[in-house]
Amino acid sequence: MKKSMMYLLLFVAAMLFTTTCFYACQPKKTEAKKETKAVSEVVSPEWAKNAVIYEINTRQFTEAGTFNAFAEHLPRLKELGVDILWFMPIYPIGELNRKGSLGSYYSVRDYKAVNPEFGTFDDFKNLVNKAHELGFKVILDWVANHTSFDHQWATDHPEWYTRDEKGNIVSPFDWTDVADLKYDDNPALWDAMIDALKYWVAEANIDGYRCDVAGMVPVAFWEKARMELDAIKPVFMLAEDEGQRDLMKKAFDANYGWEFHHIMNHIAKGEKNAADVWTYFAKEDTLFAPTSYRMMMTSNHDENSWNGTEFERLGAGAKAFAVMAYTIPGFPMMYNGQEVALNKRLLFFEKDTIIWDKPSDFTAFYTKLNSIKKANECLWNASNGGSFKQVATDKAGEVLSFVREKNGNKVLVLINVTSQDINIQLADEHLAGNYTNLMTDESLEIVAGQAVAIPAWGYLVLK
């Protein structure tokens, strides 16, 4: 009560001063204003402006599970139209406390070596060279938050790890096969980890990293790492995080659209609707700088293995939500196998090869989406993309309706997020006209005052 009275008296006294003095005495208000305007100093590589990222599970990609076997797929992936090849961790896997017979890729035993199951360092370097020759960029999955329990650091530098009251190294959460690193008061750990990050850029010529649970590692560490990596070559950095907005100021180009991913899952189940998309983006605009990317996806290695394939989670709407992920503001991502409608959960700690030879119209579907993404500037990533405006209709909850536009390039998108056929009326008569359906290359006329028919889980991407 005494402090409250003191603050009140100070406030009343401050009102007697000039307006200039009044505002100078309000640091909390100034700070709050800054919090609503996100700023980024990251300069993303030019090649990322309209890129599509493709995640690779080397173990499961081919029967052999090697870099050399994967390299045979590069021409196919070029035709598919993906740009950035993201390799899940390729490093030796710990044996102590290992899960399953092969272990988790995220239990790293040596940051400067290659898992012998996948091949040799030279095999990987040759793969990177071949990928670069075809125009791909290559990024590696990096696990900075923890190591395997049998990493050499655990013996040589136990002080680098989080320990319990008995001095035992502990795991983060229930991840019992990994040992938690302690970044506080351990500058030597920072140096060792950054040295390892620089190794793959300098020696294998990779183009950046996807960083596992990036928000569990200090922001200052990532900022220092980014600065030293960019001194070698401009890199692209993707954070597996959504809650740490400070990561996006100086360290990372992109992070995860986890919340949007879950919104799509909820919409598919009838628990949310198209209106919730606009609520999400209204909040998004206050959190991150317009220059940063959010990676949008309908699947990834965690979702596929632990929560189900896109067909389990999204059902008949799998294609509709993929169209959504490609056309809203963001950075689209494919998980290996989606282009052949992979409909099984890949085992995480065992061998479980993807079946590639089954016919699927998803190959043509994703090839078309990738082509549309590149050909239309209004759909590009972050600040390179166009405006994103809701289209008023009589079915705001059932159909996600919006226009993207930049430099005269304009795309109208209508996505039915229900299991019912829908006729939708567009309120804006200026949208009437002749269009090309970019997904089918067919012509479509929208007539003022007439409804547009969209089938269950259907979509129109119109130019």
NUTI-350345 format. One line per 2 residues: number of its first residue (from 1); their letters; for each residue x, y, z of C-alpha. Coordinates in steps of 0.5 Angstrom, whole numbers. Example, Ala and Ser with C-alpha at 12.3 -4.5 7.8 and 13.67 -1.06 7.14 Angstrom:
BEGIN
1) as) 25,-9,16; 27,-2,14
//
This chain:
BEGIN
1) mk) 0,0,0; 6,5,2
3) ks) 9,4,-5; 2,5,-9
5) mm) 1,11,-5; 8,14,-7
7) yl) 7,12,-14; 1,16,-14
9) ll) 4,22,-11; 10,22,-16
11) fv) 5,21,-22; 1,27,-20
13) aa) 7,31,-19; 9,29,-26
15) ml) 3,32,-29; 5,39,-27
17) ft) 11,39,-31; 11,40,-39
19) tt) 9,35,-44; 16,33,-46
21) cf) 18,32,-38; 11,28,-38
23) ya) 13,23,-43; 20,23,-41
25) cq) 18,20,-34; 14,14,-38
27) pk) 19,9,-40; 14,3,-39
29) kt) 10,6,-44; 16,7,-49
31) ea) 18,0,-48; 11,-2,-49
33) kk) 11,1,-56; 17,-2,-58
35) et) 15,-9,-56; 9,-8,-62
37) ka) 14,-6,-67; 19,-12,-69
39) vs) 25,-10,-72; 30,-15,-75
41) ev) 37,-14,-77; 38,-21,-81
43) vs) 40,-20,-88; 37,-26,-92
45) pe) 41,-29,-98; 38,-27,-104
47) wa) 36,-34,-106; 32,-35,-100
49) kn) 26,-30,-103; 22,-35,-106
51) av) 25,-42,-104; 21,-48,-102
53) iy) 25,-53,-97; 25,-60,-97
55) ei) 27,-64,-91; 31,-71,-92
57) nt) 31,-77,-87; 37,-80,-90
59) rq) 36,-87,-86; 29,-88,-89
61) ft) 30,-84,-96; 33,-90,-99
63) ea) 34,-98,-98; 41,-97,-97
65) gt) 40,-90,-93; 47,-87,-95
67) fn) 49,-80,-98; 51,-84,-105
69) af) 44,-87,-106; 40,-81,-104
71) ae) 44,-77,-109; 41,-81,-115
73) hl) 34,-77,-113; 37,-70,-114
75) pr) 35,-70,-121; 28,-72,-119
77) lk) 28,-67,-113; 30,-62,-118
79) el) 24,-63,-123; 19,-63,-117
81) gv) 22,-56,-116; 24,-56,-109
83) di) 30,-51,-107; 33,-52,-100
85) lw) 35,-59,-98; 35,-60,-91
87) fm) 38,-66,-88; 36,-69,-81
89) pi) 43,-70,-77; 48,-74,-80
91) yp) 53,-74,-74; 55,-81,-71
93) ig) 49,-83,-66; 51,-84,-58
95) el) 50,-91,-56; 50,-90,-48
97) nr) 42,-90,-47; 41,-91,-54
99) kg) 33,-91,-56; 32,-97,-61
101) sl) 37,-101,-64; 39,-95,-69
103) gs) 38,-89,-64; 36,-82,-65
105) yy) 39,-77,-70; 39,-72,-65
107) sv) 43,-76,-60; 50,-73,-63
109) rd) 56,-76,-61; 61,-72,-65
111) yk) 59,-65,-68; 65,-66,-73
113) av) 64,-73,-76; 59,-77,-80
115) np) 55,-83,-78; 58,-88,-82
117) ef) 51,-91,-83; 51,-86,-88
119) gt) 57,-86,-91; 64,-82,-91
121) fd) 65,-74,-90; 68,-74,-97
123) df) 61,-78,-99; 57,-72,-96
125) kn) 62,-67,-99; 61,-70,-106
127) lv) 53,-70,-105; 53,-62,-103
129) nk) 58,-61,-109; 53,-65,-114
131) ah) 47,-61,-110; 50,-54,-112
133) el) 51,-56,-119; 44,-57,-120
135) gf) 42,-51,-116; 40,-53,-110
137) kv) 42,-50,-103; 44,-55,-97
139) il) 43,-54,-90; 44,-59,-84
141) dw) 40,-60,-78; 44,-58,-72
143) va) 43,-60,-64; 46,-55,-60
145) nh) 42,-56,-54; 44,-63,-52
147) ts) 49,-68,-54; 49,-76,-53
149) fd) 52,-78,-46; 58,-81,-49
151) hq) 60,-75,-53; 67,-74,-51
153) wa) 65,-67,-48; 62,-71,-42
155) td) 68,-74,-40; 73,-68,-42
157) hp) 68,-62,-40; 63,-65,-35
159) ew) 62,-57,-33; 59,-56,-39
161) yt) 53,-60,-37; 47,-59,-33
163) rd) 48,-64,-27; 43,-66,-21
165) ek) 45,-65,-14; 49,-71,-14
167) gn) 53,-69,-20; 50,-73,-25
169) iv) 49,-70,-32; 41,-70,-33
171) sp) 37,-70,-39; 32,-64,-42
173) fd) 25,-67,-40; 24,-74,-41
175) wt) 29,-74,-47; 33,-80,-43
177) dv) 38,-81,-49; 41,-74,-49
179) ad) 45,-70,-44; 43,-63,-43
181) lk) 48,-57,-44; 49,-51,-40
183) yd) 51,-45,-43; 51,-40,-37
185) dn) 58,-39,-35; 61,-43,-40
187) pa) 64,-39,-46; 69,-45,-48
189) lw) 63,-49,-49; 60,-43,-54
191) da) 67,-43,-57; 67,-50,-58
193) mi) 60,-51,-61; 61,-45,-66
195) da) 67,-48,-68; 64,-54,-70
197) lk) 58,-50,-74; 64,-46,-78
199) yw) 67,-53,-79; 61,-55,-84
201) va) 61,-49,-87; 68,-48,-89
203) ea) 70,-55,-90; 63,-58,-93
205) ni) 61,-51,-96; 54,-52,-94
207) dg) 49,-46,-94; 46,-46,-87
209) yr) 43,-50,-81; 36,-52,-78
211) cd) 37,-51,-71; 34,-56,-66
213) va) 30,-53,-60; 33,-46,-62
215) gm) 29,-43,-56; 33,-47,-51
217) vp) 39,-44,-52; 41,-37,-51
219) va) 40,-32,-56; 46,-29,-55
221) fw) 50,-35,-57; 46,-36,-64
223) ek) 47,-28,-65; 55,-29,-64
225) ar) 54,-36,-68; 51,-32,-74
227) me) 56,-27,-74; 62,-32,-75
229) ld) 58,-36,-80; 56,-30,-84
231) ai) 64,-28,-84; 65,-35,-88
233) kp) 59,-34,-93; 52,-31,-92
235) vf) 48,-37,-89; 41,-39,-88
237) ml) 39,-40,-81; 32,-44,-79
239) ae) 30,-44,-72; 26,-50,-69
241) de) 22,-45,-65; 16,-40,-65
243) gq) 16,-37,-58; 23,-33,-57
245) rd) 22,-27,-62; 29,-24,-60
247) lm) 32,-30,-64; 29,-27,-70
249) kk) 33,-20,-69; 40,-22,-71
251) af) 41,-29,-71; 35,-33,-75
253) da) 32,-32,-82; 26,-36,-81
255) ny) 23,-40,-75; 17,-45,-75
257) gw) 9,-43,-76; 8,-49,-70
259) ef) 1,-45,-68; -1,-45,-75
261) hh) 0,-52,-76; -4,-54,-70
263) im) -10,-49,-73; -10,-53,-79
265) nh) -10,-59,-75; -16,-56,-71
267) ia) -20,-54,-77; -19,-61,-80
269) kg) -23,-64,-74; -28,-58,-74
271) ek) -26,-55,-68; -24,-49,-71
273) na) -25,-45,-78; -23,-40,-83
275) ad) -24,-34,-79; -19,-37,-74
277) vw) -13,-36,-79; -15,-28,-79
279) ty) -14,-28,-71; -7,-32,-72
281) fa) -5,-27,-77; -7,-21,-73
283) ke) -3,-23,-67; 3,-25,-72
285) dt) 4,-18,-75; 5,-15,-68
287) lf) 10,-21,-66; 15,-21,-72
289) ap) 19,-17,-77; 16,-17,-84
291) ts) 23,-19,-86; 23,-26,-82
293) yr) 20,-32,-85; 15,-37,-81
295) mm) 16,-44,-84; 9,-47,-86
297) mt) 8,-55,-86; 3,-60,-86
299) sn) 8,-65,-84; 15,-66,-81
301) hd) 19,-71,-78; 16,-70,-71
303) en) 9,-70,-74; 10,-76,-78
305) sw) 13,-80,-73; 9,-78,-67
307) ng) 3,-75,-68; 1,-78,-75
309) te) 1,-77,-83; -2,-71,-86
311) fe) -8,-76,-88; -9,-78,-81
313) rl) -9,-71,-78; -12,-67,-84
315) ga) -16,-73,-88; -19,-71,-94
317) ga) -17,-64,-93; -9,-66,-94
319) ka) -9,-62,-101; -13,-56,-99
321) fa) -8,-55,-93; -2,-56,-97
323) vm) -5,-50,-102; -6,-46,-96
325) ay) 1,-47,-93; 4,-45,-100
327) ti) -1,-39,-101; -1,-35,-94
329) pg) 5,-31,-92; 11,-36,-90
331) fp) 16,-41,-92; 13,-47,-95
333) mm) 16,-54,-93; 16,-61,-95
335) yn) 18,-67,-92; 20,-73,-96
337) gq) 15,-78,-98; 10,-72,-99
339) ev) 10,-72,-106; 8,-79,-107
341) al) 3,-79,-101; 7,-82,-96
343) nk) 1,-85,-91; 5,-89,-86
345) rl) 9,-86,-80; 16,-87,-81
347) lf) 20,-91,-75; 24,-86,-71
349) fe) 30,-91,-68; 29,-96,-73
351) kd) 30,-97,-81; 24,-96,-84
353) ti) 25,-94,-92; 20,-90,-96
355) iw) 16,-93,-101; 17,-89,-108
357) dk) 15,-93,-113; 7,-93,-112
359) ps) 3,-88,-117; 1,-82,-114
361) df) -2,-75,-116; 1,-72,-111
363) ta) 7,-71,-115; 4,-67,-120
365) fy) 0,-63,-115; 7,-61,-111
367) tk) 10,-60,-117; 5,-55,-119
369) ln) 5,-52,-112; 12,-51,-113
371) si) 12,-48,-120; 6,-43,-117
373) kk) 11,-41,-111; 16,-39,-116
375) an) 13,-36,-121; 8,-31,-117
377) ec) 12,-25,-114; 6,-24,-109
379) lw) 7,-31,-106; 14,-30,-104
381) na) 17,-31,-97; 17,-25,-92
383) sn) 18,-18,-94; 19,-20,-101
385) gg) 12,-23,-102; 6,-19,-103
387) sf) 0,-16,-99; -5,-21,-95
389) kq) -12,-18,-95; -18,-22,-93
391) va) -24,-22,-98; -31,-21,-95
393) td) -36,-27,-97; -42,-30,-94
395) ka) -38,-36,-92; -32,-33,-88
397) ge) -32,-39,-83; -32,-44,-89
399) vl) -28,-41,-94; -21,-38,-93
401) sf) -21,-32,-98; -16,-28,-99
403) vr) -12,-24,-104; -4,-23,-105
405) ek) -1,-18,-109; 5,-14,-111
407) ng) 8,-10,-117; 2,-12,-121
409) nk) 2,-19,-119; -4,-21,-116
411) vl) -7,-28,-114; -14,-29,-111
413) vl) -15,-36,-107; -21,-39,-104
415) in) -20,-45,-100; -26,-49,-97
417) vt) -24,-52,-91; -30,-56,-90
419) sq) -33,-63,-92; -39,-60,-96
421) di) -40,-57,-103; -40,-50,-102
423) ni) -43,-44,-106; -40,-37,-104
425) ql) -41,-30,-106; -36,-25,-106
427) ad) -38,-18,-103; -33,-14,-107
429) eh) -35,-14,-115; -29,-11,-117
431) la) -26,-18,-116; -31,-20,-122
433) gn) -27,-22,-128; -24,-28,-132
435) yt) -18,-32,-129; -14,-37,-130
437) nl) -14,-43,-125; -6,-44,-123
439) mt) -7,-51,-121; -11,-53,-127
441) de) -9,-48,-132; -16,-48,-134
443) sl) -20,-41,-135; -26,-39,-130
445) ei) -30,-33,-130; -33,-30,-124
447) va) -39,-26,-125; -41,-20,-120
449) gq) -47,-23,-116; -46,-30,-118
451) av) -44,-35,-113; -37,-39,-114
453) ai) -38,-47,-113; -32,-50,-109
455) pa) -33,-57,-108; -31,-60,-101
457) wg) -24,-59,-99; -23,-56,-106
459) yl) -19,-50,-107; -18,-44,-113
461) vl) -12,-41,-114; -14,-36,-119
463) k) -10,-31,-123
//
